Amino acid sequence: MIEQFIREVLAEDVGRGDLYARVSDPVPASAKIIAKSDGVVAGEAYLSVLSHIEGFVIAWHKHDGERFVKGEVLMELSGDSHTLLRIERTLLNMLLHASSIATLTRQYVDLVAPYGTKLLDTRKTRPLLRNFEKYATRIGGATNHRMGLDDALMLKDTHLKTIDNLESFMAEARKKIPFTSKIEIEAEDFEMAKKAMEVGADIVMCDNMSPEQLGEVVAFKRENYPSVLLEASGNITLDTIESYAKTGVDAISTGSMIHQANWIDLSMKMD
């Protein structure tokens, strides 16, 4: 899957061939990828495949998940000049995209880690980039939520509007979905969270609740349904996430680590 993705990315940029190669002969060349801002590296799994496909060598100075600071050399590249110049933008785009997500993700993780709370990503990913972007959140320290609709049965507010009897629906769902699949139900207040636990949800998503409201749900769950997992979600930011983690909720999900990640600054310099 990674190889196919990379071939498609290369084809998008190279097209029918790099015109530079028509007017020059290849020569042995080397280059460095240099950080122009601080961050966390992500993309090694993809760039390693790129180097195999295109026949150049990467000497890694920083690996997936490692922090770097402005001015550091992340990797050195060696090969022929045509190859390094052809793959420059493909390599940088993947490295920048993944590392930017990993960098923001690490900021979130650092805030919730002291409380034992898991940070989850969401399905709010760019079309056809879900595997790549969720890989980047993992490198940043998050745990993947559903990869797709076939991973678990989640009943959000839109689903619940179509269900007349939740108890009957849950009984039928347990018969028809895979034995290992979990059911998650969204709740926007204490009463709905309580009902979700009563009908047998494995996970309750507490959506758009305040930390105070969430704390009430956590206390009820611990006393009555300790095996149920609680997930907080909905407009949770870097400024507020710690207050949610302090409630004792099991996990916090946010799409912002992907769709709010600003690109860090990296560049390739030929030796």
Residue pairs with C-beta under 8 A, 6 or more apart in sequence:
1 131
2 45
2 46
2 49
3 49
3 53
5 46
5 131
5 132
6 46
6 49
6 50
6 53
6 90
6 94
7 53
9 90
9 93
9 94
10 50
10 53
10 54
10 87
10 90
13 89
13 90
14 86
18 82
18 85
18 86
20 82
20 85
21 82
21 86
24 81
24 82
26 80
26 81
26 82
26 83
27 80
27 81
28 78
28 80
28 81
29 78
29 79
29 80
29 81
29 84
29 270
29 271
30 76
30 77
30 78
30 84
30 270
30 271
31 76
31 77
31 78
31 84
31 88
31 268
31 269
31 270
31 271
32 73
32 75
32 76
32 77
32 268
32 269
32 271
33 73
33 74
33 75
33 76
33 77
33 91
33 92
33 95
33 266
33 267
33 268
34 71
34 72
34 73
34 74
34 266
34 267
34 268
34 269
35 68
35 69
35 70
35 71
35 72
35 73
35 74
35 264
35 265
35 266
36 70
36 71
36 264
36 265
36 266
36 267
37 70
37 264
37 265
37 266
38 67
38 68
38 69
38 70
38 103
38 264
39 67
39 68
39 99
39 100
39 102
39 103
39 264
40 65
40 66
40 67
40 68
40 99
40 102
40 103
40 105
40 106
40 139
40 140
41 62
41 63
41 64
41 65
41 66
41 67
41 68
41 74
41 95
41 99
41 102
41 139
42 64
42 65
42 95
42 98
42 99
42 101
42 102
42 135
42 136
42 139
42 140
43 64
43 94
43 95
43 97
43 98
43 99
43 136
44 60
44 63
44 64
45 64
45 135
46 94
46 98
46 132
46 135
47 58
47 75
47 91
47 94
47 95
48 58
50 87
50 90
50 91
50 94
51 57
51 58
54 79
54 83
54 86
54 87
55 79
55 83
56 77
56 78
56 79
56 80
56 83
56 84
56 87
57 77
57 78
57 79
58 75
58 76
58 77
59 75
59 76
59 77
59 78
60 74
60 75
61 72
61 73
61 74
61 75
61 76
62 68
62 72
62 74
62 75
64 139
65 102
65 139
65 140
65 141
67 106
68 74
74 95
74 266
77 84
77 91
77 268
84 268
84 270
88 268
91 268
92 266
92 267
92 268
94 132
95 266
96 263
96 264
96 266
97 132
97 133
97 136
97 263
98 132
98 133
98 135
98 136
98 139
99 136
99 264
99 266
100 136
100 261
100 262
100 263
100 264
101 133
101 136
101 137
101 140
101 257
101 258
101 261
102 136
102 137
102 139
102 140
103 140
103 261
103 264
104 140
104 256
104 257
104 260
104 261
104 262
105 119
105 121
105 136
105 137
105 139
105 140
105 141
105 142
105 257
105 261
106 140
106 141
107 238
108 119
108 140
108 142
108 238
108 241
108 254
108 257
109 119
109 140
109 141
109 142
111 238
111 241
111 242
111 245
112 118
112 119
112 241
112 242
112 245
112 252
113 141
114 245
115 242
115 245
115 246
115 248
117 244
117 245
117 249
117 250
117 251
117 252
118 142
118 143
118 250
118 251
118 252
119 141
119 142
119 143
119 251
119 252
119 253
119 254
119 257
120 142
120 143
120 144
120 145
120 231
120 251
120 252
120 253
120 254
121 133
121 134
121 137
121 142
121 143
121 144
121 145
121 253
121 254
121 255
121 257
121 258
122 145
122 233
122 253
122 254
122 255
122 258
123 130
123 145
123 146
123 148
123 255
124 255
124 258
124 259
125 133
125 134
125 255
125 258
126 133
126 258
130 147
130 148
131 147
133 258
134 144
134 147
136 258
137 144
137 257
137 258
138 144
140 257
142 257
143 251
145 253
146 152
146 154
151 181
152 181
152 182
152 183
152 184
152 203
153 173
153 177
153 181
153 182
153 183
153 184
154 183
154 184
154 185
154 186
154 205
155 163
155 183
155 184
155 185
155 186
156 186
156 205
157 186
157 188
157 207
160 166
160 185
160 186
163 169
166 195
166 199
167 199
170 183
170 199
170 200
170 201
173 183
174 183
174 200
177 183
182 202
182 203
183 200
183 201
183 202
183 203
184 201
184 202
184 203
184 204
184 205
184 231
185 196
185 199
185 201
185 203
185 204
185 205
186 192
186 204
186 205
186 207
187 193
187 195
187 196
187 204
187 205
187 206
187 207
187 217
188 207
188 208
188 209
189 209
189 213
190 213
190 216
190 217
190 220
193 204
193 206
193 217
193 220
193 221
193 230
194 217
194 220
196 204
197 204
197 220
197 221
197 224
197 225
197 228
201 228
202 228
202 229
203 228
203 229
203 230
203 231
204 217
204 221
204 228
204 229
204 230
204 231
205 231
205 232
205 233
205 253
206 213
206 214
206 217
206 230
206 231
206 232
206 233
206 249
207 233
207 234
208 233
208 234
208 235
209 217
209 232
209 234
211 240
211 243
211 244
211 246
211 247
214 230
214 232
214 244
214 247
214 249
215 247
215 248
217 230
218 230
218 247
218 248
218 249
221 228
221 230
222 248
229 250
229 251
230 249
230 250
230 251
231 249
231 250
231 251
231 252
231 253
232 244
232 247
232 249
232 251
232 252
232 253
233 252
233 253
233 254
236 244
236 252
236 254
236 256
237 254
237 256
241 252
241 254
244 252
245 252
